[in-house]
């Protein structure tokens, strides 16, 4: 009886030891599986913290290069103009009433052109040399060649707590193509149905990628023709007011750069002496002798689209020192 009791005790003891060993053996495997799940992380525009997808969704709109090509979006400005968040309007390369010829910018939510931050691969871009109307700094979106764009991330929520006051309306992060091998040539021609404001664009992208080094460059050329108001029936003349005169508060005289004035032959004779014709500028009443009013219709000389031309070249080099550290340089 005693001998049987000892055998049962030894058997139970061995079973407990074996069970504990199996439990310890399976623990590292489970921990390894958990670690593998935690390593699946993404970097989200609008946050400095890397986090997993399950932690929340940021209001980020992403437009890929394939979607831009499929929709015929030729510039970054075309992408932004299609957003409902672009309620504040924008200036584009046809804007001729400021100090920013051939430049384009965006005004998300209407807080101002200087309140939407524009990044290139997460880095701040230089501002345009002259502000809008000479006062508001902004980033020129037209300076970014579309051939080098991989996707565009638009953070449509305010991010001033992360990026500063220039991101109170949102953030535009332009992600460029990486690991380029070979060359890519893009030719684009746009015309209008009634003529005028035709655009042409030439882009050449080439790059070489090795195990640790990537070198690429891009050449971009863009040209836009002029479009005058006289070339469109709906804009061919200024609107006349109740007295039949042009609403531009006009004059019977056209001043030229030479400092002289000339009378419009289609207008009546002013009620004062005409000794000033062909002489240095002077104040002359705009009413004729019979008290009719005549103004100069300037639409023949008003541009709806100004002629513009842009040339740019950009080179980049990236060298991977180790998996966690790399060198990056950009010129252009």
Protein Blocks (a to p, Z undefined) as FASTA:
>chain_A
ZZmmmmmmmmmmmmmmmmmmmmmmmmmmmmmmmmmmmmmccddehiabdcdfkloccddd
dddfklmmmnopabfklmmmmpmklmnopadfklckbcbehiacddehhlajklcccdee
hiacdddfbdghhlagcddfklpcfklpfbdcddfbdcklmnojklmnoccdddddehie
cjdddddddddfkggjiacddddddddddfkbccdddddddddddddfklpmklmpccdd
fkopafklpafbdcdfkopacddfkbccdfbdfklgopacddddfbdfkopacdddfklm
pcfbdcdddddddddddddfblkbccdddeZZ
